[in-house]
Amino acid sequence: MSQEWFEDARKIPDEVMSYLRKIAVRAILEKGYSPELISEVFGVSRTAVYDWLRRFHADGYAGLETKQSPGASRIITAQMDHWLKQTVLEQTPQDFGYDTVLWTREILATLLNERFDRSVGGSTVGLHLVRLGLSYQKPWFRANEQDVQKVARFLGDTFPRIQRLAEKMGADIAFQDEAGIGLQTHAGKTWGEVGTTPGVPVTGKRGGWNMLSIVTPGGKLFFSIEEGKIDSDRSIAVTVHGFRCS
């Protein structure tokens, strides 16, 4: 038995306390001991002993069991959870007047509070998002201008016909794109000492190059880096004669 039990009855485990109440009530009702003596022996107040007697007379020995606290009511209900998940998966903050397409816990908390008249913080919303099977991650971006139906027709009809034609001609199919590379563009990762972010020297000057590249379904990359603007004539010339292979 823990020494703390003798000093503070509140630290007695619930199951043990339930038995002690039953023993105390039985000692009073069947053995004739006074509530005052029980109070002194058990180290509890007389008010507590009389409360045990009242509970026994109302519900018998079952009434002397430790009652579990119902706990606080849920701040975020099942209905609110459903709204959170549906909103994250089907909408963006722009639909609610924000100037970003990326969800944050704070934005969701603000919208939830406005919609359901609650006071919920971002950390609480974050816990519920995790329980709903969601995670905070880097997204892939799709253009609003993209016509989903045209893409489906291209993939399901146009491109298969191009593939069949290329096969008959003995030709390869490649995908071409143009991109700008700025001097101040910093990307990628490098190695360094654990716990210390590695420093890499870069330039602060403005400027850059244009790159025309072609990649084949087999993974071959052809590219050309140009200092000037790439117009249609230059694009055709580079495509025919000027690509390097990687």
C-alpha positions in Angstrom: 0.0 0.0 0.0 1.4 3.4 -1.0 2.3 5.8 1.9 0.5 8.5 0.0 -2.8 6.8 0.6 -2.5 7.5 4.4 -1.9 11.2 3.7 -4.4 11.9 1.0 -7.5 9.7 0.3 -7.8 11.2 -3.1 -4.8 9.3 -4.3 -6.3 5.9 -3.4 -7.2 4.0 -6.6 -10.9 4.0 -7.6 -11.3 0.2 -7.2 -9.8 0.2 -3.7 -11.8 3.3 -2.7 -15.0 1.5 -3.7 -14.2 -1.4 -1.3 -13.3 0.9 1.5 -16.7 2.7 1.2 -18.5 -0.6 1.4 -16.5 -1.8 4.4 -17.1 1.5 6.2 -20.9 1.5 5.5 -21.1 -2.2 6.6 -19.2 -1.3 9.8 -21.7 1.4 10.6 -24.9 -0.4 9.7 -24.1 -3.9 10.8 -21.4 -3.5 13.5 -22.7 -0.3 15.1 -19.6 1.8 14.7 -20.3 5.6 14.6 -19.7 7.7 11.5 -17.4 9.8 13.5 -15.1 6.8 14.4 -15.1 5.7 10.8 -14.2 9.2 9.7 -11.2 9.1 12.1 -10.1 5.6 11.2 -10.4 6.0 7.4 -8.9 9.5 7.4 -11.8 11.1 5.6 -14.3 13.9 6.6 -17.5 13.1 8.4 -19.3 14.7 5.4 -17.8 12.1 3.1 -19.0 9.3 5.5 -22.5 10.6 5.6 -22.5 11.0 1.8 -21.6 7.2 1.6 -24.5 6.4 3.8 -26.8 8.5 1.7 -25.6 6.8 -1.5 -26.0 3.4 0.1 -29.6 4.1 1.1 -30.4 5.3 -2.4 -28.7 2.6 -4.5 -27.3 -0.1 -2.2 -23.7 -1.2 -2.4 -23.7 -0.3 -6.2 -24.1 3.3 -5.2 -20.7 3.2 -3.4 -18.8 2.4 -6.6 -16.5 5.2 -7.8 -18.4 7.2 -10.5 -16.3 8.1 -13.5 -16.5 11.7 -14.6 -18.3 12.2 -17.9 -15.6 14.5 -19.0 -15.9 17.6 -21.1 -18.1 17.6 -24.1 -16.4 17.4 -27.5 -15.5 20.8 -28.9 -15.5 19.5 -32.5 -18.5 17.2 -33.2 -18.8 14.5 -35.8 -20.7 17.0 -38.1 -17.8 19.4 -37.8 -15.3 16.6 -38.5 -17.2 15.8 -41.7 -17.2 19.4 -42.8 -13.4 19.7 -42.1 -12.5 16.7 -44.2 -14.9 17.6 -47.1 -13.6 21.2 -47.1 -9.9 20.2 -47.2 -10.4 17.6 -50.0 -12.9 19.5 -52.2 -12.2 23.2 -51.8 -9.4 25.7 -51.3 -9.1 28.8 -49.1 -9.7 30.9 -52.3 -13.3 29.7 -52.3 -13.7 31.5 -48.9 -12.1 34.7 -50.0 -8.4 34.0 -49.0 -5.5 34.8 -51.4 -3.9 31.4 -51.0 -4.8 27.9 -52.2 -3.0 26.2 -49.4 -4.8 25.1 -46.2 -3.4 25.9 -42.8 -4.8 24.9 -39.4 -5.4 28.5 -38.5 -7.5 29.2 -41.6 -9.6 26.1 -41.0 -10.1 27.0 -37.4 -11.3 30.5 -38.3 -13.8 29.1 -40.9 -15.0 26.4 -38.5 -15.5 28.9 -35.7 -17.5 31.2 -38.1 -19.6 28.4 -39.4 -20.4 26.6 -36.2 -20.1 29.4 -33.7 -17.3 27.7 -31.7 -14.0 28.8 -30.3 -11.5 26.3 -31.6 -7.7 26.8 -32.0 -5.5 25.6 -34.8 -3.8 22.9 -32.7 -7.1 21.3 -31.9 -8.1 21.4 -35.6 -4.7 19.8 -36.5 -5.3 16.9 -34.1 -8.7 16.2 -35.7 -7.3 16.4 -39.2 -4.8 13.7 -38.3 -7.6 11.5 -36.9 -9.5 12.0 -40.1 -6.6 10.5 -42.1 -5.2 13.8 -43.4 -1.6 15.0 -43.2 0.4 18.3 -43.9 2.3 17.7 -47.1 3.8 19.3 -50.2 1.0 19.3 -52.9 1.2 19.0 -56.7 -0.2 21.9 -58.5 -2.6 21.8 -61.5 -3.4 24.8 -63.7 -7.0 26.2 -63.5 -6.8 26.6 -67.3 -6.5 22.9 -67.9 -9.5 21.4 -69.7 -10.0 18.0 -68.0 -12.2 16.7 -70.8 -9.6 17.7 -73.5 -6.9 16.0 -71.5 -9.0 12.8 -71.3 -9.7 12.9 -75.1 -6.0 13.3 -75.8 -4.9 10.5 -73.5 -7.7 8.1 -74.6 -7.9 8.8 -78.3 -5.4 11.3 -79.8 -2.2 10.0 -78.2 -2.9 6.3 -79.0 -3.3 7.3 -82.7 0.0 9.2 -82.6 1.7 6.2 -81.0 0.4 3.9 -83.8 1.6 6.4 -86.5 5.0 6.7 -84.9 5.3 2.9 -84.7 4.5 2.6 -88.4 7.1 5.3 -89.3 9.7 3.8 -86.9 9.9 7.2 -85.2 10.3 8.1 -81.5 7.8 10.3 -79.5 9.2 13.0 -77.3 7.8 15.8 -75.2 9.2 19.3 -75.5 9.1 22.2 -73.0 10.8 25.5 -72.5 11.9 26.8 -69.1 13.7 29.8 -67.6 16.7 29.3 -65.3 17.5 32.3 -63.1 20.8 33.0 -61.5 19.0 33.3 -58.2 17.2 30.0 -58.6 18.2 27.8 -55.7 17.0 24.2 -55.6 18.1 20.8 -54.7 19.9 19.2 -51.7 23.5 18.6 -50.6 25.4 16.8 -47.9 26.6 18.4 -44.6 27.3 17.7 -41.0 24.4 16.4 -38.9 22.8 19.2 -37.0 24.4 22.0 -39.1 22.8 23.4 -42.2 25.5 23.5 -45.0 26.2 26.8 -46.6 26.5 27.1 -50.4 28.0 30.1 -52.2 25.6 31.7 -54.8 25.4 34.9 -56.7 23.0 37.7 -56.0 23.1 39.0 -59.6 20.0 39.0 -61.8 19.8 37.3 -65.1 19.6 33.8 -66.4 19.1 31.5 -69.4 16.4 29.8 -71.3 16.4 26.0 -71.7 14.7 24.0 -74.4 14.4 20.3 -73.5 12.9 17.1 -74.9 12.3 13.9 -72.9 11.3 10.6 -74.4 9.0 7.9 -72.9 12.2 5.8 -72.5 13.8 8.4 -70.3 16.2 10.1 -72.7 16.7 13.8 -72.1 17.8 16.2 -74.8 18.4 19.9 -74.0 19.8 23.2 -75.2 20.6 26.2 -73.1 20.1 29.5 -74.8 21.2 33.0 -73.7 18.6 34.8 -75.9 14.8 34.4 -76.4 13.7 31.2 -78.0 11.2 31.9 -80.8 9.6 29.4 -83.2 12.5 29.5 -85.7 15.1 28.9 -83.0 12.9 26.2 -81.4 12.7 24.3 -84.7 16.4 24.8 -85.4 17.4 23.5 -82.0 15.0 20.6 -82.2 16.5 19.4 -85.5 20.2 20.1 -84.9 21.1 21.5 -81.6 20.1 19.2 -78.7 22.6 17.7 -76.3 21.8 14.3 -74.9 21.8 13.5 -71.2 
